[in-house]
Amino acid sequence: MATTPAVGAACLLAPGHPGRKADRSRASASATASARPLRRVVRGRCVAELSREGPAPRPPAPAQLAPPVVPGVLAPPRTEPARKPASTPPPIPDDLGLQPEGIAEDPISSTVVVATEDDAENLVVEQAKAEVTHNIVFVTGEASPYAKSGGLGDVCGSLPVALAARGHRVMVVMPRYLNGTNDKNYANAFYTAKHIKIPCFGGEHEVTFFHEYRDSVDWFKRTNIAVKWVFVDHPSYHRPGNLYGDKFGAFGDNQFRYTLLCYAACEAPLILELGGYIYGQNCMFVVNDWHASLVPVLLAAKYRPYGVYKDARSILVIHNLAHQGVEPASTYPDLGLPPEWYGALEWVFPEWARRHALDKGEAVNLLKGAVVTADRIVTVSKGYSWEVTTAEGGQGLDELLSSRKSVLNGIVNGIDINDWNPATDKFIPSHYSVDDLSGKAECKAALQKELGLPIRPDVPLIGFIGRLDYQKGIDLIKLIIPDLMQDDVQFVMLGSGDPDFEAWMRSTESYFKDKFRGWVGFSVPVSHRITAGCDILLMPSRFEPCGLNQLYAMHYGTVPVVHGTGGLRDTVENFNPFGDKGEQGTGWAFAPLTTENMLWTLRTAVSTYREHKSSWEGLMKRGMTKDFTWDHAAEQYEQIFQWAFIDKPYVK
């Protein structure tokens, strides 16, 4: 085991560091001696995950898929005589089974070995569904239930579990945030005794690793699902506030904090022995948003040139393109990357966005670096995968993303039916299902009573749940409320954000006492009760990469009225009473986004609720039977993994 960290650590040394050759020599000299004891240890454990037959063969490449071309924005030719220029890297070797010396690792197999009854308790009851299984490493700035600030945390807390249930080995790498409020979330994580020194930001910074092997039970399949949670620990993650900032704004050292995360994520599969084995180099890195975007760049610039991770692949998942990790160009040397890789991260603001006449607009953009180096790119809905290639939705990256359209896909997020299920939800007063909707009326009456509204089953109850900001269209809701309140309806809003909108909610509640309620703040139990008790959920977002509330609403029989953008357009099917096979649709998606359109669509929904009860019940039931589970999303991600391994690494 002594040589195992050396291979990964060699890649962390600064360019020209004398320790590179020495470490590689030591690794070569002791490879045979170290591999044999490790294998003996692995065999001796005899637990469920330790017997391997070898990697599954690659499926043949489809004829229509051509090898990708390395983008011209990457590094200029390297000056080393033994290596070709970075812009035209050498082809990947055919002998994919070869591994660098000094690492002893095992591929994946479906064979199960049980030594004792205690070991048998951890076995997966059902055979994995996936035809080909992978070592998957999720890299993220947040994941539920440990740390969450939005939809990213939901995705990275649920998708890894769904993939593990399908037979993959899954590791999630994220920071160990300690802010005094969520410290208990890491109570079961133990210190691994592994630490590395990362050369960046003018020095060497030591990070340590904590680990929790978390079992979550899938009661529908009666299986035990284990995901390995790896927490990167550093003092920069220990401070009051939320994940990315405090009441004074974003933390000024966020670039430093997530640079450490990316370096640590690249090292974790090489040095951490989890469950009796090391993940090794044949990994699929799933990097999420800008916080993890340095990972594909590091693989290409600091690992593959030294023969490490030559068979690994990386997938960039874009949850919200509005956040890109942009910092001044002068910070590039702090990242610890070779100078010739500056072009991969180079970013120049247009003239209108510069601060003054002498501002050249030069910056580094971490998300852009991942766009031009990742093997494939995924957005969180099909509609959003198109929007990011347009000038309106591309946030300045539309041309680059358009150039990679052949490897750009959209996959709609799923929902966790263990938490969001009207038949079992612990937060709602009455349970119901698609076969028995009587409990929904009881939930509505209980919500009206809780909010102090008149208990009237005949009045349509409209709800909104979300941040109070410009993106969510709160200004448009504010404009239509005076007209909408003239109708016989009730409206409830839950959210926090812009202080002006919070004050407006309070004043509107006092003006329309029997029709409007505004709950300033956020409460998970209240969000469940609003989702279950409302008849209509309004989502007039200006842009929405995926959206989860409309998925929750449909699963609870609450009909969504949404602006037809991004994931909202993908998931909400417009009501059509005259479809080829009878009535069709699960709600209403209106466009363009105007107050007139929104008010007209809401009134159409209200009219349908009042005058066409059978049609309304059909809308509810069609929404409740839609498959928005994470298992469905995980199956689509497996297809992306397959395509990624069919192609050679995008940047070698």
N, C-alpha and C positions, 0 to 999 in steps of 0.2 A: 504493500500500500504506500510505501514511502515515495515511489516514483510517480504515482498517479497525479498528484497536484502539479508535478513539474511540467507536464505537457501543456496544461492550460495556462499555468503561470508564466511560461515562456512567452506566450503571446501578449502578456500584459506589460512586458518591459518596454521602455521607451525605445524608439528607433536608434540603432547603433549601440545599445547597451551591451557591455561585455558579457553580461550574464546569459545572453541568448545562446551562444554557441556552447557554453559550458553546460547549460541545462540540457540542451539537446544531446550532448555527448553522454552526460550522466544517464539520461533516459534510455539512450540506445544501449549503453553498457549493461544496464540492470533490467532490461525489459523481460528477458527470459526468466530471470530469478524472481521477479515480482509477480509475473502473471500466474505462475504455478501455485504459489501460496494463496493468491486471491481466489483461484478456482477451487482450491480445496476448502476454503472458508465458505464459499458459495454453496458447494455441494453439501457441506456439513450442516447447513442450516435446514435444508429440506423443507422449506415452506412453499406455499402455493405458487409463488411467482418465480421460483429459481430454476426450473427446468426449461431448457430452450432447445429447439430443433434447428434454429437458424432463421434468417430473415426470409420473409415471403418473397417469391420472385416478382420482379416488376412486370406489370402488364405491358403488352406491346403498345407502342405509340400509334395513335390514329394517324392515318395518312394526311389528314388536313392540318395537323398541328406542325408548324415549322419551328425550328429552333429559334429562340428569341435572340434579338440583337442587343448587344451591350450599348447602352445609351452614350451619346457623345458628351454628356455633361460630366462624366466621371473623370477619373484621374488621367493626367497626361502620361505618356510612356515613362516607365521606371528606368532608371539608369543602370540597374544591376545587369551584368552581362548574362547571368544564368537564367534570367526570367524575361518573358516577352512583355511588351507594354501592357499597362492595365486596360487600355482601350481595346486591345485584341488579345485577350487572355488565351492560354493554351486550352485545348479541349480536355474535358474530364476524363480520367483514365477509365478503361473498360473494366479493370479488375476492381469492382466496387467493394469486394469483400475485404480488401487490404485495409489495415488500420495502423496509424502511427505507433511507433514503439513507445512503450511506457504506459499504455492504457490497456487494462484488461476489462473487457466488457462483454455482455451477453446480448444477443438479439432476442426477439420476441418469439414465443412459441405458445401453442395452445395446450401443451402438456401440463398436467397438474400432478404434483407429488405431495403427499401428506405424510408427515412423520408422527404426529400425535393428534389426540382429539382436540387439543387446544388450537392447533393449527387448522384443523378442519372447520372450526367456527368462523374463520375468516374467508372461506372459499366463496366464490361466486357460484350461485346455484345453477344458473343457466349458462349455456355456451354463448360466447360473445357473438353478437349479430354481425359485426363488421367482417367483411371478407378478408381484408388486409388490415392488420393492426400496426400502430406506430407508437414511438416514444414522442409524446407531445409536450412541449414546454410553453405554457402561457406566460407572457410577461405583461404586467399591468400595473398601473398606479393605484388601483383599488379593486377590491373584490368582496362581495358580501359572503359571509356575515362579519368579516373582520373590519373592513373599512369601506364606506360607501358614501358617495356624494351625488350619484345620479344613475342613469341607465347603464353606464360602463360597469359599475359595481355589480348590478344585477346580472349582466351578461357573463362577466368573468367569475361570478359565484355559481352560475347554473350550467353554462355550456361545458366546462370541464367535467362536471359530474355526469352530464349526459353522455359525453364521449367515453368516460371511464366505464359507464354502464354497458357500453357497446364493445368493451374488451380492450380499449387502448390503455396504455400506461400514461398517466397525465400528471404533470408537475405544474404548479402555479407559483410563480416567483413574483413577490410584491414586497414593498417596504413594511417594516415593523413599526407602525406609527404608535407612538406613546404620547398622548396629549392630556392625560389625566382623566379622560372621560370614557375612552374605549379600551383602556389597558387590559381590562378583564377579558377582552376577546382573544387575547394571546396567552391566556393562563395555561393552556395545555400544550403550548409550543415549547420544545426543549432545545437547549443549546447543543449544537452539533459538534463543537470543538473544532470546527473548520473556520479559517479566516484567511483572507487574501489582502494584499496591498495593491491598490489601484493607482497607477501613475497618471494623474490628471490634475488640472488646476494648480500647477506649480509645485507639486509634491506627491508623496505617496500617502494614500488615505486607506486606512484599514477598515474593512467591513467584516462582519461575522454573519453566520447563518444560523437561524432557528428553523425548526421543522415540526410540523404536526401532521400525523397520518390520520386524516379525518374520515371516519366512516359515516355515510348517510344511507339510510335504508330506503330503498324504493319499494314501497308496500304493494304497488301494483304488479311488480314482477317478482316480488319476494327475493330480491337479491341484495347483497352487500356491495356497495360501491365505494371504492377507496381512492381518494385523490391526495397526492402528496403536496402539502402546502409548505412552501419555503419562504421564510421571511428574512429579508436583508436588513441587518441592523447597523445603524450608524447614528451618532449624536444628532445629525441634521434632521432625523425623523422624530426626534423627541422634543416637542415644543407645543405650547398651547395653540389653540385655533383649530381650523378644519384641516383637511388634507393638504390643500394647496395655498392657503393663506389665512389671514385673520381679519379682524375688523378694519385694519388699515389697508387691506388689499392683498394681492398675491405676494408670496415670499420672494425676496430678491435673489435667493440662491436656488430657485427651483431647477435651473439648468444643471447646477452641480448635483443636486439631490438625485435627479433622474439619470444623469450620466453614471453615477455610482450604481444605480439599479441595473442599467443596461450591461455594464461590465460584469457585475455579479451574476446576472442571468446567463451570460455566456460561459462563465466558469462553473456554475452550479452543476450542469450535467456531467462535467469532467471530474469533479472532485468529491461530490456528495454521494455517499453510499446510503441509499434509501431502500428499506425493505430487503437488504441483502445484495443489492446490485447497484452498479453505476449506470446511469442512462447512456453515457458515452456520446459518440459524435453523430450517430445516425439519427438525428432528431428533426422534428418539425417544430420550428419556433413560430408561435402565433403571437405577434406583437400588436398591442392595442393602443391606438392613438399616439400622440407625440411623446408621451412619457416613455414609451418603449421603442421609439423609432430609431434609436442609435444602434439597436441590435443588428439589423441587416448590414449596416455600414461596417460595424466591427467585424462581422463574419467575413466580409469581403476584403477589408483593409488590413486586419491584424491577425486573422486566423488562417484563412485559406492559403495565403502566400507561404505559410509554414507547414502546409499539409494537414491542418486541423480543420474539422468540419467540412471537408471537401464533398461529403455526401449529404450534408444537412440542407434543409430548405427553410425558407422563411415566408410567412404570409403576413401582410400588413392588413389589419382590420381597422377601418376608419369608422368611428362612431359619430364624430362631429368634426367636420373639416374646418370649422371656424377657429379651432384651437390648434396651432401648428408648432408651438415651441420656438418662436422667433426671438433671437437675441442679437446684439451688435456683432459685426464681423470680427471685431477685436477679441471676441471670446473664443474664436476657433482654436487657437493654440492650447486653450485650457482643456479641450476635449481629449487630448492625447492621441490624436490621429496623425498619420503622416501628412506632411505639407501638401503632397500631390493630390490628396483627396478633398481638398477645399472645394473643388468644383461640384462635388456631389451635394454639398450643403449650401452652396452659395445662393444668396437671395438678394435681389435688388428691388427696393420699393419703387413704384412709379412716382413721377415727380409730384403729382398732386398729394401724395401721402407723406411727403418729406416735411420735416419740421421747419426748415429754413433754406435759404438759397444756397448755402454752403454745404448742406447735408447731401452726401452722395447716395444715401439710401441703402448702403451696403449692410448686409446682415447674414446670419446663418439660420437656416430653417431645418430643424430636426425632422419634421414630418416629410419635407421634400426629400431629405436624404433617404428615407425609407421608400418613398415612391420610386426612386430611380435605382434602388438596389434590391428590394424585396423580389422574391420569385413570383408571387401572385399578390393581388390586392382584392380585398373584399370590403364591401360596404354593407350596412345593416338593413338594406332593402334594395330591391331591384330598381325601384324608382330613383332612389338616391344615387345608385351607381351611374345612372344617366345624368342626373342633375349635376354631379361633381365634374362632368366633362363640359359643362356649359359655362359661359362667362358669368351668368347670373348666380350659379351655385358653386362654381369652382374655387372661389376664394383666392384667385390668383394662380391656382395650380391646375386650371382646366386644360391648358395645352399639354402639360406633362401627363396628366391622367388620360387625356385623349390619345396620346401617343402609346399608351399602354392598355388601350381598350381591349386588346385580345386576351389579356390576363386579368381583366377587371370584371368581377361578378358581384351580385347582390344576394344576400340571404337574410330573410326576415328573422328577427329575434324571436325567441319563444317565450313562454310564460311558465313559471313554476307552479304546476297544478297541485303541489303539496301545500303551497301557501295560498294560492288563488283558486279556490274551488268552492262554489256555492253549496255543495253537498256536505262539506266538512269544515268550512271556514269558522274558526273559533271567535272571530270578531263580530259576526253578524247574529242577530237575535233569532233568526229562523232559517233553517236550511231548506234548499229546494234543488230541483234538477230539471232537465229538459222534459222529463216525463211527468213531473209534478211541479207546476209553477206556483202553487198556492203560497209557498213561503215567501215569494218575492213581494206580494202584496203586504204581508206582515212586516217585511223589512222596510217597506216604504212608509207604512204607518208609524213604525218605531222611529224612523229617521225624522219624520215630520214632528213627532212628539219631542224628540231630543233637541231639535233646533227651535222649538217654540212656534212652529208654523201650524196653521189650521190643518187638522187631520182630514184630508179630503181625497179619497181614492180616485175620484173622477178628474182631478186636476193633474195635468202632466207636470212632473217634477224634473227640471233640467239641472244638470250638474256640470261643474268644471273643477278639475284637479290639476295643479301644475304651478310652475314658477310664475310670478307676476312680473313679466318683462316683455319687451318689444317682440321677441321671437314668438312668444305664445299668443300674440294678437290681443293682449288685454286692452289695449287702446281701442280696438274695434268693438270689443264687448262693452266697454264703457260708453261708446257712442250709441249702441242699439238698445241699451237697457231702458231708457225713458220710453221708447216706443213699445218694446216687448212687455214692459210692465203694465201697459194698457190692456193686454190680453189676460185671460183667466189662466195664468200659469204661475208656477213657483220656481225660484232659481236659487241654487246654493253654490258657493265658491269656496274652495279650500286651497290655500297657497300663501307664499310669502315671497318677498323680493323688493321691488321698487317701493320705497316709502310712500311715494305719491299714490300709487295704486292701492297700497294698504289703507291709506287714509280715505281714498274714494270708496273702498268696500265698506268701511265703517259708517261713513256718512250715508251711503245708499241704503244700508240696512236700517238705519234710523228713519229714512224717508219712506221706504216701502216695507213697513213692519210686518205685514201679513204675506209678503210675496218674495222677499229677498233676504238671504242670510250670507254673511261673509265671515269665514273662519280664517283669521290671519295666523299663519304658522303652518306647521305640518304635523300630522298625526297619522301613523300607520293604521291604527284601529278605525279612526274616523274615515280615512280614505277607503277602507274596505266597506264601511257602512254606507257611504255615499255611492260607491259603485254598485252595491246591491240594492239600495233603496230608490235610486233615481230611475226614471223612465228613459231619459235622453242624456247622453254625455256630449258636451260641446267641446271641440278642439279646433279653433281657428288659427293654428300655427302658421306663421309665414314660411317656415321651412321645418321639416321634421325628418331627420335621417331614418328613423324607424317609428318610434312612438310605442309605448307599452300600454298606456291607459285605454286606448281604443280596443286593444286585445283583451285586457281585463274586462272591459265593459261588455263586449260581445259574449265572453265566456259566462258572464253573470246575467245575460238576457237584457242588458241595457243597450239601447239602440244608439250608435254613434252618429253624430252630425259633424263632419270634419271638412277642413279645407283640403282639396285634392292635390296634395304635394307629398313627395318622398314616400315614406312607408305608409302614410295615411291613405294615399291613393292605391297602394298595392294591397292593403288589407281590408279596406271597406268597400264592398261592392254596392253600387247604387241600386236603390230599390226600383224594380221594374214590375208593375202589376200585370203587364201584358207580355211576359216572356214566352219563348217557344215552348217551354215545359211548365207553363203556369207562372205564378209569381216567383220572382228571383230577387236577390240582393239581401244585404245585411244592414244597410243604413243609407246615409246620404253623404256624398262627397261633392262639394260645390267648388266652382272656379269660374272666374277669377276671384281673388279675395277682396271683396268689397262689402261694405255694411249692407247694401241693398241685397246682394246675393245671400249673405248670411241670414238676414232677417227673413227673407222669402223662404229659404230652405227650412229654417226653424219652424216657421208657420205651416209649411207643408207637412213636416213631421208631426206637429201638434194636431193638425187636422186629421191626419191618418190615425193618430192615437184615439181621437174622439169618435170618429165616424166609421172607422173600418177596423173593428176589434179583431176579426179573424186575420186580416192582413198584418196587423201589428203583432199578433201572436206568432205568425209565420216568420216575421223579421227576427223576433226574439229567438225562436228555435233554430233558425238557420245559423245565426251567430253563435249559439251555444254548441252547435255540432261541428264548427270549424276546428281543424287540427292546427293549433298554434303551440303545440308542445315543443319542448327542447329536444326531444328525441327526433322529431321531424327535422328540426334545424341541424342537429348533429349529423344526420344522414347526408344532408347537402354539403356540410363541411368535409365529410369523408371524400366526396367526389372532388372537391378542390384539392385535398391532400394527394389524391391519386394523380390528378393532372400535374401538380407541382413536381412529383417524383418522376413522371414520364419525361418531362423536359430536363435538360441539363441546368445546373445552377445559372441563374440569370447573369450574375457577376462572379467570375471565377478567380 
